[in-house]
Amino acid sequence: MIKLGNAPCSWGVFYPTGNTITAEGYLDAVAKAGYRVTELGPLGFLGDDPVWIADALATRGLELAGAAHVHTLADPATAGALTAALRRIGPLLTALGSRDLILMDESEWYPETAEGVVDAAGWQVAMTMIREADRLMREDYGITLHLHPHVGTCIEREAQIDRMLAETEVSLCLDTGHHAFWDQDVLAYMDRVWDRIGFMHLKNVDPVVRARVLAGQLGVNRSFAEGVMSPLREGAVDIAAVMRKLVERGYDGYAIVEQDPAEDGALSPDALARSNLDYLLALSNRAEQQQ
């Protein structure tokens, strides 16, 4: 059975501090919206005390779907910082009984004039970091590492994802919105790399905002503030077909909604979270009935 959840980024939480919502406020909100699964969020957002986190989750009826960590993968000077972060995350997830970690490249590291561009040396640095992170989490903590392709980074287009999968043994966290950002076929790619998909993120893409990016009229990072990631029921990705495929193929892992909020969004994060869940539950029930 697909385990539907949501994540702190849907409430604009991208960093451990400086957010408009507290850890307790987020957990209250995601549970009130009807979700029973959540990701940990940025390292430190929910703190480092597994006892407190476990109690906070349990009192709200929430299950932990692992953590997501963003890192500058192509910068060799940050290798030590990644190891240190993983040494914090590993014991925390282990204590909480969670076995999944999502790793993604940091898009903010790239200059606006060369978003996602690395040379051959930078690519090898990124692959080395991914392989070492995968080994560390697997061997020391029994945790599966899922690499999340992200727009504006060196792993975003299908050729880059294919190369990363060929050069590492890491699992893939496929994000429907990030994949469709460059007008790539989500469903076809799911079929092509199905055996490597270990985690799903559900997003959709506003085709009008995306067209401005593809035409070079709008930068990648700025497009998020302008609502490039639309509500699940409104964008270019056929989310109904994605859900059907997950059901048909017997996917029994996590599928986490990540609804990046726009600066002038018509709906609040709470309302978006509830609307997205209602939509997904209806799609999931329909797909299961058709089996």
Secondary structure, DSSP 8 states (H G I E B T S, - for coil): --EEEE-GGGGT--SSSS-SS-HHHHHHHHHHTT-SEE---STTTT-S-HHHHHHHHHHTT-EE--EEEEE-TT-GGGHHHHHHHHHHHHHHHHHTT--EEEEEE-GGGS-GGGTT---HHHHHHHHHHHHHHHHHHHHHH--EEEE---TTSSS-SHHHHHHHHHH---EEEEEHHHHHTTT--HHHHHHHTGGGEEEEEE-EE-HHHHHHHHTTSS-HHHHHHTT-EE-TTTSSS-HHHHHHHHHHTT--SEEEE-----TT-SS-HHHHHHHHHHHHHHHHHHHHHH-
